[in-house]
């Protein structure tokens, strides 16, 4: 009986000592971001707008018009404490206040994206649109911030990184990029 009790106590201590703390929330700022233009326009030099990298701009633009379609590409690094992304229980995208006022209600939809891109070179020719939706949120005109659940995007992280596209349903929505040094997108990850 004494051996069984000692054995159970040892197992309990070993299990408690190696257990991952539940519901720890980690905050991650955007590591890289860009606006991707999908359109037929050209700049003043005749260069196609869709093939002009915009990753070093101070703003991010999401817009869906007749001939102009812009989406935001966000990239994150998982905090080093997160060893197994499949164990993430909750992940939210923190949407900042738009730079310009939005005068109508709008929806932001988040899609998965691969993380093999760099701000200096990403454009519509190098980053193909994804069709897997991982979250969506409605925002009222004049509402300045909110969150969107994106748990699936965080759980799909590979090699410590994950990326996503952010689209709007129509109106022009402009946010600060991480290059601006101002209020930007971020994520909160519960692990």
C-alpha positions, 0 to 999 in steps of 0.5 A: 500500500505504501509503495502504491501511495508513493508511486501515485504521489510521484506521478502527480508531482511529475505531471504537475511539474510538466503541465502547460499552464492553461489560459495564458494569453500572449500578445504579439505585434505585427511583424510585417504587413503590406497592402496588396493591390489587385487591379489593372492600373499603372503608376505615373511611370507606366508600372503596373500598380499590382506589381508595385510592392507597398510593404514599406508604406505607412498605411494599410488599405482594404478596398473593394471597388469595380476595378480596384481591389486592395487587401491587407496582408499581415504577418506574425511571429508566434511567441517563443513560449508557444511550442505547439500551435495546435494547442492554441485555444483562442486567438483574436485579431485586434483591429485598430482605429482606422486612419480615415473615418468610415461613413458606413457599416463594413465587414472585415473578413480574414483569410489564411495566407502562407508566410513565405513573403517579405515586405520589400517584395510582396505584390499581387504577382507574388502573393495569391489570394486565399479562399479559406476564411478564418474569421469575420467581424462587422463594424459600425460606422464611427466604431473605432476598433474591435476584435475578430476571432482567428483561432484557425489561422494561429493554429495553422502556424508553421515554423513559428509564423502565420499570415493572413489577408484582411478584406473589406466588403466594400468601403475604403478602410485605411489603417496604420501599418507597423512602419508608422509606429502608431496604433496597429493590428495585433493578436492575442493568443490564448495557449 
